[in-house]
């Protein structure tokens, strides 16, 4: 319940964005419908189909009739009200109380404004709203104190930050040309214009700044608020234009008088060097514009209203004074004079806001709604569509580049056999699942890379520098064996052209001769996978014999290290652990020897007991791993471990038909979608990339090859 587009209002935009984000978190069985608030009965909007009810803010009977209609709809489980005093009729929006009196469904109210030191009438309205609500949501932590101390509210109060779009971090220099300001220093402010914006303080401080930075441009973006325009016209904008002309700033201050769509907002924010938030309201509890700017990785200068004092710490920006042109001039000059400090603020702002992206905010709301509406959490929620966009971004004509700075490929990091083998596996899986030929070009690239690093003796070396020269100093079993897995899979992919399969088969046969001497359990496991797929296409006693030799090696080390409490192949758990039991499931399928399946189940069940807690996957952290008789490291958790677990559990389900394995596979996959210790999404639906891991308190913002490809493999393993 709130305003909704096409009505031009910040609450309307928030309501729409939250609704869309929730649709991806609550799953296909749960739908959101909108009760849209209209400004008096003379104003109507051409709403989209999700708007089920409309209320005229001034008609008390509308509030009551909609509440009564909802009461008669058993499929309606909960009402979430986006609350701003001005969008409801009556003193302090008191008409809303008639709806709350009549409705019988659980109600959660999100307060977009919380005013300190209320008068008695305001306090009574807010108290009545709280008493009728199952829970209150606020967007600033200070609001919790205000509601408890100034209003005496004892209801449940939750803090969930204002949502922001997921935007890759980028330099403003890359984006300025797109808005016509290449080579200029760009300051910006945006939002629906009204006289409490404080833009005049910035404008009056600019002459001093321009003496040092004459190429500065201040953009004031957004049209006048419709309600303000109705009562005052363009009085405030005209006032600002006169000040600009008097100060001779016509070439340094420009207005963009338009209601901005999200894409336009992001475009201007990404081209901004410093975002200015000069609000004159010290009690402003939340600013969506401030959140958006920081979410785009922009250094901020703001007045010290409530939200800004929480968000704009010294490492992320600067706070000026209310109505003080000098404080803005000083802050702008200081920030522009120290590019290193400004860059640090940008990065810190971006990191600070990762938990505020819409997927993460929607996770918090989804959990809240489930608790208060009795909606059972499902592990069968819709999964994101398969996207190869980021892998394509990381791939050049030679192969997939190892690392990324945020989403930008870091060619200095070079290439690895590990990543190109993974990428080949992902592309083969896609081709087998979709058979559309769209990944054949990538398959060709990754196969060529593997052939490039394979030497005459059959060994495949892992690291290749940006100069495309293979590092032959050290050969490693694990990457070589992972490449065998990829080659075996490609050789068996019936929907891939025969020529590619033949080349993969030849490279596989050259490389498999080194498998017999492998002493790394993971290398043995990867080699078994390669042999299993290769044998499916070219069955032979020799292939089966090699599978048995490697499986016996794994069974042997399992007997050496396994105890009653430690059912594992080594005296420690490190990375991609589940591939060891997975390989023995494949060995069972190839040989029908039940001892392999018995060890596979014992070790997988032990790993599940070790890494699943309270409906969540907690992979072994690579900051210390997990030694027998030691303590499991909780951080840093890597996508490769979640992805491996998904693949293994899906195979275990296929082999055993035990539904528990399938259920756990979905839980493991949901690690990528926010069911993890940070409660943040690791997969980025916007870019198609996957973050490189989660630490104790923050997500790794880089989206490199390993993490992204492992996510894709896990996603396609779900079929």
C-alpha positions in Angstrom: 0.0 0.0 0.0 1.5 3.3 -1.1 1.8 5.6 -4.1 2.8 3.8 -7.3 4.0 4.8 -10.8 3.1 6.4 -13.0 2.4 8.8 -10.1 5.6 10.9 -9.8 6.7 10.4 -6.2 9.7 9.0 -4.4 7.4 6.6 -2.4 5.9 5.4 -5.7 9.4 4.5 -7.0 10.3 2.7 -3.8 7.1 0.7 -3.8 7.6 -0.5 -7.3 11.3 -1.3 -6.8 10.6 -3.3 -3.6 7.7 -5.1 -5.2 9.9 -6.2 -8.1 12.8 -7.3 -5.9 10.4 -9.3 -3.6 9.0 -11.1 -6.6 12.5 -12.7 -7.1 12.9 -13.6 -3.5 9.5 -14.9 -2.4 9.2 -17.3 -5.3 6.5 -17.9 -7.9 3.9 -19.0 -5.4 3.7 -15.6 -3.8 2.5 -12.5 -5.7 2.5 -8.9 -4.7 -0.5 -6.7 -5.5 -0.8 -2.9 -5.0 -3.2 -0.7 -3.2 -2.4 2.7 -4.9 -3.0 6.0 -3.2 -4.3 8.8 -5.4 -4.2 12.5 -4.6 -7.9 13.4 -4.1 -10.7 11.9 -6.2 -10.0 14.2 -9.2 -6.7 12.5 -9.9 -6.5 9.1 -11.4 -3.6 7.2 -13.0 -3.2 4.6 -15.8 -1.8 2.0 -13.5 -0.2 -1.3 -14.5 -2.0 -4.6 -13.9 -0.4 -5.3 -10.5 -2.5 -2.4 -9.0 -5.5 -4.2 -7.6 -7.1 -1.4 -5.6 -7.1 2.4 -5.6 -7.8 4.8 -2.7 -8.4 8.5 -3.0 -6.4 9.9 -0.1 -9.3 12.3 0.9 -12.1 9.7 0.9 -12.4 7.9 4.2 -14.9 5.5 2.8 -12.2 4.2 0.3 -9.9 3.2 3.2 -12.7 1.2 4.9 -14.1 -0.4 1.7 -10.7 -1.6 0.5 -9.9 -3.0 4.0 -13.2 -4.9 4.1 -12.7 -6.3 0.6 -9.2 -7.5 1.5 -10.6 -9.2 4.6 -12.7 -11.4 2.4 -9.8 -12.6 0.3 -8.2 -15.6 1.9 -5.2 -15.6 -0.4 -4.1 -12.2 1.0 -1.7 -12.9 3.8 -0.2 -9.6 4.8 -0.4 -5.8 4.0 2.8 -3.7 3.9 2.2 0.0 4.1 4.8 2.4 2.7 4.1 5.3 5.0 4.7 9.0 4.4 2.4 11.4 6.2 1.6 13.5 3.1 0.2 10.6 1.0 -2.7 9.9 3.3 -5.6 12.2 4.0 -6.5 13.9 7.3 -4.2 15.6 9.9 -0.9 13.8 9.9 -2.3 11.2 7.5 -4.9 10.1 10.1 -7.3 8.7 7.5 -5.0 5.7 7.4 -6.2 4.8 10.8 -9.6 4.0 9.4 -8.0 1.4 7.2 -6.1 -0.1 10.1 -9.2 -0.2 12.2 -11.0 -2.2 9.5 -8.4 -4.6 8.2 -8.0 -8.0 9.7 -4.8 -9.1 8.0 -1.3 -8.7 9.5 0.1 -5.3 8.8 3.8 -4.2 8.5 4.3 -0.4 8.2 7.5 1.0 6.6 8.1 4.5 8.0 9.8 6.8 5.4 9.6 9.7 7.9 10.1 9.6 11.7 9.9 13.1 13.2 11.5 13.7 16.6 9.9 15.8 19.4 6.3 15.3 18.0 3.3 17.3 19.0 0.6 15.4 20.9 -1.6 14.9 17.8 1.3 13.6 15.7 2.4 11.3 18.6 -1.1 9.9 18.9 -1.4 9.1 15.2 2.0 7.3 15.1 1.2 5.4 18.3 -2.1 4.3 16.8 -0.4 3.1 13.6 2.1 1.1 15.7 -0.6 -0.4 17.9 -2.3 -1.7 14.8 0.8 -3.1 13.2 2.6 -6.4 13.6 5.9 -4.8 13.0 7.4 -1.4 12.1 10.2 -1.0 9.6 12.6 2.0 9.6 15.5 2.9 7.3 17.7 4.6 9.9 18.9 3.1 13.2 18.3 6.5 14.9 14.6 6.1 14.0 14.3 3.2 16.4 15.4 5.4 19.3 13.1 8.2 18.3 10.1 5.9 18.1 10.8 4.4 21.5 11.8 7.5 23.4 9.7 10.3 21.8 6.6 8.2 21.0 6.7 5.5 23.6 6.3 2.8 21.1 6.8 -0.7 22.3 5.9 -2.6 19.1 8.5 -4.6 17.2 10.8 -2.4 15.1 13.1 -3.6 12.4 15.9 -1.7 10.6 16.0 -2.4 6.9 18.0 0.2 4.8 16.6 2.0 1.8 17.0 -0.1 -1.3 19.4 0.8 -4.1 19.9 -0.6 -7.6 22.9 -2.9 -8.2 25.4 -0.8 -10.2 29.0 -1.8 -11.0 31.7 0.5 -9.6 33.2 2.7 -12.2 35.2 5.9 -12.6 33.2 9.1 -13.4 35.7 9.8 -16.2 34.4 6.8 -18.2 30.8 8.1 -18.1 31.0 11.9 -18.5 31.2 11.9 -22.3 27.8 10.1 -22.3 26.1 13.2 -20.8 28.1 15.7 -22.7 30.6 16.9 -20.0 33.8 15.2 -20.9 36.7 17.0 -19.3 34.5 18.8 -16.7 34.4 18.4 -13.0 30.8 17.3 -12.3 28.9 17.9 -9.1 25.3 16.8 -8.9 22.2 16.8 -6.8 18.9 15.1 -7.8 15.4 14.6 -6.6 12.0 16.2 -6.9 12.6 19.9 -6.3 11.1 21.9 -3.4 12.3 24.7 -1.2 13.8 22.5 1.5 16.5 21.1 -0.8 19.0 23.8 0.1 20.5 24.2 -3.4 21.1 27.9 -2.8 23.7 27.2 -0.2 25.8 25.2 -2.7 25.3 27.8 -5.5 26.3 30.7 -3.3 29.5 28.8 -2.3 30.6 28.0 -5.9 32.3 31.3 -6.9 35.2 30.5 -4.4 35.5 27.0 -5.7 35.5 28.0 -9.4 38.5 30.3 -8.8 40.5 27.1 -8.4 38.4 24.8 -10.5 37.0 26.9 -13.4 35.8 23.8 -15.4 33.4 22.8 -12.6 29.8 22.0 -13.5 27.0 21.6 -10.9 24.0 19.7 -12.2 20.6 20.1 -10.4 18.6 17.2 -11.7 14.8 16.7 -11.3 11.6 18.4 -11.9 9.6 20.3 -9.3 7.5 18.1 -7.0 4.0 17.9 -8.5 2.3 19.0 -5.2 4.7 21.9 -4.9 4.2 22.9 -8.5 0.5 22.9 -8.0 0.6 25.3 -5.1 3.7 27.4 -5.8 4.5 26.9 -9.5 8.2 27.2 -10.2 8.9 29.8 -7.5 11.9 28.0 -6.0 13.5 27.2 -9.4 13.1 30.8 -10.5 14.7 32.0 -7.3 17.7 29.7 -7.9 18.0 30.9 -11.5 18.1 34.5 -10.4 20.9 33.7 -7.9 22.9 31.9 -10.6 22.6 34.8 -12.9 23.6 37.3 -10.3 26.7 35.3 -9.4 27.7 34.8 -13.0 27.4 31.0 -12.8 25.4 30.4 -16.0 28.2 28.3 -17.4 28.8 26.4 -14.2 25.2 25.5 -13.0 22.7 23.7 -15.2 19.2 22.4 -14.5 17.8 19.1 -15.9 14.1 19.7 -15.4 12.6 16.2 -15.8 11.3 13.3 -13.7 14.1 10.8 -14.0 13.8 7.1 -14.8 16.1 4.8 -13.0 18.5 4.4 -16.0 18.8 8.2 -16.3 19.5 8.6 -12.6 22.3 6.0 -12.7 23.8 7.6 -15.8 24.1 11.0 -14.2 25.3 9.6 -10.9 28.0 7.5 -12.6 29.2 10.7 -14.4 29.4 12.6 -11.1 32.6 13.4 -9.2 31.0 14.6 -6.0 27.3 14.2 -5.0 25.9 17.1 -3.0 23.0 16.6 -0.6 22.3 20.1 0.9 18.9 19.3 2.6 17.8 22.0 5.1 15.7 19.5 7.2 17.8 18.3 10.2 15.1 15.6 10.9 15.2 13.9 7.5 15.3 10.3 8.5 16.1 8.8 5.1 17.3 10.1 1.7 16.9 7.8 -1.2 19.0 10.1 -3.4 21.9 10.0 -0.9 21.6 6.2 -0.8 21.6 6.0 -4.6 24.6 8.2 -4.9 26.7 6.2 -2.4 25.5 3.0 -4.0 27.1 4.2 -7.3 30.4 4.7 -5.4 30.3 8.5 -5.2 32.0 10.6 -2.5 29.3 12.7 -0.8 29.1 16.2 0.8 25.9 16.6 2.8 24.3 18.6 5.5 24.1 16.7 8.9 20.5 15.5 8.8 19.7 12.3 10.6 20.3 9.8 7.7 23.5 11.6 6.6 25.0 11.5 10.1 24.6 7.7 10.0 25.8 7.2 6.4 28.4 9.8 5.6 31.2 8.8 7.9 34.6 10.7 7.4 35.9 7.8 5.3 33.0 8.1 2.9 32.4 11.8 2.5 32.1 15.1 4.4 29.3 16.9 6.4 28.9 20.6 6.0 26.6 23.0 8.0 23.0 23.8 7.3 22.5 26.9 5.1 26.3 27.5 5.0 27.7 28.4 1.5 31.2 28.5 3.1 31.1 25.0 4.5 30.1 23.6 1.1 32.8 25.7 -0.7 35.4 24.5 1.8 34.4 20.8 1.5 34.2 20.8 -2.3 37.6 22.5 -2.5 39.2 20.1 -0.1 37.8 17.0 -1.7 38.8 18.1 -5.3 42.3 19.1 -4.1 43.0 15.6 -2.8 42.1 13.0 -5.5 43.6 10.1 -3.5 41.3 10.9 -0.5 38.3 11.3 -2.9 39.0 8.0 -4.5 39.2 6.3 -1.1 35.8 7.8 -0.2 34.3 6.5 -3.4 35.5 2.9 -2.8 34.4 3.1 0.9 30.9 4.4 -0.1 30.5 1.5 -2.6 31.5 -1.1 0.0 29.3 0.4 2.6 26.2 0.2 0.5 26.5 -3.5 -0.8 24.0 -4.6 1.8 21.6 -2.0 0.6 21.1 -3.3 -3.0 17.6 -4.3 -3.8 18.2 -8.1 -3.8 19.6 -7.8 -0.2 16.8 -5.5 1.0 14.2 -7.8 -0.5 15.8 -10.7 1.4 15.2 -8.8 4.6 11.6 -8.0 3.7 10.9 -11.5 2.5 12.1 -12.9 5.9 10.0 -10.4 7.7 6.9 -11.2 5.7 7.3 -14.9 6.1 7.5 -14.6 9.9 4.4 -12.4 10.2 2.3 -13.9 7.5 3.0 -17.5 8.2 4.4 -18.0 4.7 6.6 -21.2 4.8 10.1 -20.7 3.4 10.6 -22.7 0.3 13.8 -24.1 -1.0 12.2 -24.4 -4.4 12.1 -20.6 -5.1 12.7 -19.5 -8.7 16.3 -19.4 -9.7 17.9 -16.7 -11.9 18.0 -17.2 -15.7 21.3 -18.5 -17.0 23.5 -15.6 -18.1 26.9 -15.8 -19.8 27.3 -12.1 -20.1 30.0 -11.6 -17.6 32.0 -14.7 -18.7 31.8 -13.2 -22.3 33.1 -9.9 -20.9 36.1 -11.7 -19.2 36.9 -13.7 -22.4 39.1 -12.4 -25.2 40.2 -14.1 -28.3 42.7 -16.2 -26.3 40.8 -17.3 -23.3 39.0 -16.3 -20.1 41.0 -13.7 -18.0 41.6 -14.8 -14.4 40.7 -11.8 -12.3 38.5 -8.7 -12.5 38.6 -5.3 -10.8 34.9 -5.2 -9.8 33.6 -6.3 -13.2 36.4 -5.0 -15.4 38.8 -7.7 -16.7 42.3 -7.5 -15.2 44.5 -8.5 -18.0 47.5 -8.1 -15.7 46.3 -11.2 -13.9 46.8 -13.4 -17.0 45.0 -16.7 -17.7 44.8 -20.0 -16.0 44.1 -23.6 -17.2 41.8 -24.0 -14.2 39.5 -21.2 -15.3 39.5 -22.1 -19.0 38.7 -25.7 -18.1 35.9 -24.5 -15.9 34.6 -22.3 -18.6 34.7 -25.1 -21.1 32.7 -27.3 -18.7 30.1 -24.5 -18.2 29.7 -24.1 -22.0 29.4 -27.8 -22.6 26.7 -28.0 -19.9 24.9 -25.1 -21.6 25.1 -26.7 -25.0 23.7 -30.0 -23.6 20.9 -28.3 -21.8 19.8 -25.8 -24.4 21.3 -27.2 -27.7 21.2 -23.7 -29.3 24.8 -23.5 -30.5 25.2 -20.1 -28.8 28.3 -21.2 -26.9 30.1 -23.0 -29.6 32.4 -20.0 -30.2 33.4 -19.9 -26.6 33.9 -23.7 -26.6 36.3 -23.2 -29.5 38.2 -20.5 -27.6 38.6 -22.5 -24.4 39.5 -25.7 -26.2 42.2 -23.8 -28.1 43.6 -22.5 -24.8 43.8 -26.0 -23.3 45.6 -27.3 -26.5 47.9 -24.2 -26.3 49.1 -25.1 -22.7 49.5 -28.8 -23.4 53.0 -29.9 -24.0 54.3 -32.7 -26.2 54.5 -35.1 -23.2 50.8 -34.4 -22.6 51.1 -32.3 -19.5 48.9 -29.2 -19.3 50.3 -26.2 -17.4 48.2 -23.8 -15.4 49.4 -20.2 -15.7 49.7 -18.1 -18.8 50.8 -14.5 -18.6 49.2 -11.6 -20.4 51.8 -12.0 -23.1 50.3 -15.5 -23.7 53.5 -17.3 -22.8 53.0 -20.5 -20.8 54.7 -20.7 -17.5 56.5 -24.1 -17.6 58.3 -23.7 -14.3 55.8 -25.8 -12.3 53.3 -28.4 -13.3 50.4 -29.1 -10.9 48.1 -32.1 -10.8 44.9 -30.4 -9.9 44.6 -28.0 -12.9 45.8 -30.8 -15.3 43.1 -33.1 -13.9 40.4 -30.4 -14.1 41.3 -30.0 -17.8 40.9 -33.8 -18.2 37.4 -33.4 -16.8 36.6 -30.6 -19.3 38.0 -32.5 -22.2 36.2 -35.7 -21.3 33.0 -33.8 -21.0 33.4 -32.1 -24.4 34.4 -35.4 -26.1 31.2 -36.9 -24.9 28.9 -33.9 -25.7 26.7 -35.3 -28.5 25.3 -31.9 -29.4 28.7 -30.4 -30.2 30.2 -30.7 -33.7 32.2 -33.8 -34.3 35.4 -31.9 -35.0 35.5 -30.3 -31.6 34.8 -33.6 -29.9 37.6 -35.3 -31.8 40.1 -32.6 -30.9 39.1 -32.8 -27.2 39.4 -36.6 -27.4 43.0 -36.4 -28.7 44.0 -33.9 -26.0 42.4 -36.1 -23.4 44.2 -39.2 -24.5 47.6 -37.3 -24.4 46.9 -36.0 -20.9 45.3 -39.1 -19.2 48.6 -41.0 -19.2 49.6 -38.8 -16.2 46.6 -39.8 -14.1 48.0 -43.0 -12.8 50.7 -41.2 -10.9 48.4 -38.7 -9.3 48.6 -38.4 -5.5 46.4 -35.4 -5.0 42.9 -36.7 -4.0 41.2 -33.8 -5.8 43.3 -34.4 -9.0 42.2 -38.1 -8.8 38.6 -37.0 -8.4 38.7 -34.6 -11.4 40.4 -37.3 -13.5 37.6 -39.8 -12.6 35.0 -37.3 -13.8 36.9 -36.8 -17.1 37.2 -40.6 -17.5 33.6 -41.2 -16.7 32.4 -38.8 -19.4 35.0 -39.9 -22.0 34.1 -43.5 -21.4 30.4 -42.8 -21.9 31.3 -41.8 -25.5 34.2 -44.2 -26.1 33.7 -47.1 -23.7 36.6 -49.4 -23.2 38.0 -51.8 -20.5 41.1 -49.5 -20.3 39.0 -46.5 -19.4 37.0 -48.5 -16.8 40.3 -49.8 -15.4 41.7 -46.4 -15.0 38.5 -45.3 -13.2 38.9 -48.2 -10.8 42.6 -47.5 -10.2 41.9 -43.9 -9.2 38.8 -44.8 -7.2 40.8 -47.4 -5.3 43.4 -44.8 -4.5 40.6 -42.6 -3.1 39.2 -45.5 -1.2 42.6 -46.3 0.2 43.3 -42.8 1.5 39.7 -42.8 3.0 40.6 -45.9 5.0 43.9 -44.3 6.1 42.4 -41.1 7.4 38.8 -42.0 8.3 37.7 -42.5 11.9 34.4 -42.8 13.6 34.0 -39.1 13.8 36.1 -38.0 10.8 34.9 -39.8 7.7 37.2 -38.2 5.2 40.0 -38.7 2.7 42.5 -36.4 4.3 43.3 -35.0 7.8 41.8 -31.7 6.8 39.0 -30.1 4.7 40.1 -27.4 2.3 38.5 -26.3 -1.0 36.0 -28.0 -3.4 35.7 -30.9 -0.9 32.6 -32.5 -2.2 34.3 -33.4 -5.5 35.9 -36.4 -3.7 32.6 -38.2 -2.8 31.2 -37.0 -6.1 33.9 -38.8 -8.1 33.2 -42.0 -6.2 29.5 -41.8 -7.2 30.7 -41.6 -10.8 33.1 -44.5 -10.1 30.1 -46.6 -8.9 28.1 -45.7 -12.0 31.0 -46.8 -14.2 31.9 -50.0 -12.4 28.8 -50.9 -10.3 31.1 -51.6 -7.4 29.0 -50.7 -4.3 32.0 -50.0 -2.1 32.5 -46.8 -4.0 28.9 -45.7 -3.4 29.2 -46.6 0.3 32.3 -44.5 0.8 30.7 -41.7 -1.3 27.6 -41.6 0.9 29.6 -41.8 4.2 31.9 -39.0 3.2 29.2 -36.8 1.7 27.0 -37.2 4.8 29.9 -36.3 7.0 30.6 -33.2 4.8 26.9 -32.3 5.0 26.9 -32.6 8.8 30.0 -30.3 8.8 28.8 -27.6 6.5 25.0 -27.3 6.9 23.6 -25.5 9.9 20.1 -24.2 10.6 19.0 -24.4 7.0 22.1 -22.8 5.6 25.3 -23.9 3.9 28.4 -22.8 5.8 31.4 -23.8 3.6 34.8 -24.3 5.2 36.6 -20.9 5.1 39.9 -20.7 3.3 41.2 -18.5 6.1 42.5 -21.5 8.1 40.5 -24.4 6.6 39.5 -27.2 8.9 42.0 -29.7 10.4 40.9 -32.9 12.1 40.6 -32.2 15.9 40.8 -28.5 15.1 38.1 -25.8 14.5 36.5 -25.1 11.2 37.3 -21.7 9.7 34.2 -19.7 9.1 35.7 -17.2 6.7 36.4 -16.5 3.9 33.8 -18.6 2.1 34.3 -19.2 -1.6 31.8 -19.8 -4.4 33.7 -22.8 -5.6 32.7 -24.7 -2.4 29.0 -23.9 -2.7 29.0 -24.7 -6.4 30.8 -28.1 -5.8 28.3 -29.0 -3.2 25.4 -28.3 -5.5 26.8 -30.5 -8.2 27.6 -33.3 -5.8 24.3 -33.3 -4.1 22.4 -33.3 -7.4 24.4 -36.3 -8.6 23.8 -38.0 -5.2 20.1 -37.5 -5.7 20.3 -38.9 -9.2 22.1 -42.0 -8.0 20.4 -42.7 -4.7 16.9 -41.1 -5.3 17.2 -39.8 -1.7 15.2 -36.6 -1.7 17.3 -35.1 1.1 20.2 -34.6 -1.3 18.0 -32.6 -3.7 16.7 -30.5 -0.9 20.2 -29.8 0.4 21.3 -29.0 -3.2 18.8 -26.2 -3.3 19.9 -24.9 0.1 23.5 -24.9 -1.1 22.5 -23.0 -4.3 20.7 -20.5 -2.2 24.1 -19.5 -0.7 24.6 -17.6 -3.9 21.2 -15.9 -3.5 21.6 -14.6 0.1 21.1 -17.6 2.3 24.6 -17.2 3.8 26.2 -15.7 6.9 26.1 -12.1 5.5 22.5 -12.4 4.3 23.7 -10.9 1.0 23.5 -12.1 -2.5 26.7 -13.3 -3.9 25.4 -13.7 -7.5 24.9 -10.4 -9.3 21.8 -10.7 -11.6 22.6 -7.4 -13.2 26.0 -8.3 -14.5 25.7 -12.1 -14.7 28.8 -12.3 -12.5 29.5 -13.7 -9.1 31.3 -12.0 -6.3 34.6 -13.6 -5.3 33.5 -14.6 -1.8 32.2 -13.4 1.5 34.2 -12.5 4.5 33.3 -12.0 8.1 31.7 -8.6 7.5 31.8 -7.8 3.8 31.4 -9.2 0.4 34.3 -9.2 -2.1 33.1 -6.9 -4.8 35.3 -8.3 -7.5 33.7 -10.7 -10.0 36.5 -12.9 -11.3 36.4 -16.0 -13.6 36.5 -18.7 -11.0 33.5 -17.5 -8.9 31.4 -16.6 -11.9 32.0 -19.9 -13.8 31.5 -21.9 -10.7 28.1 -20.2 -10.1 27.1 -21.0 -13.7 28.0 -24.6 -13.3 26.0 -24.8 -10.1 23.1 -23.1 -11.7 23.0 -25.5 -14.7 23.5 -28.5 -12.4 20.1 -27.8 -11.0 18.6 -28.3 -14.5 
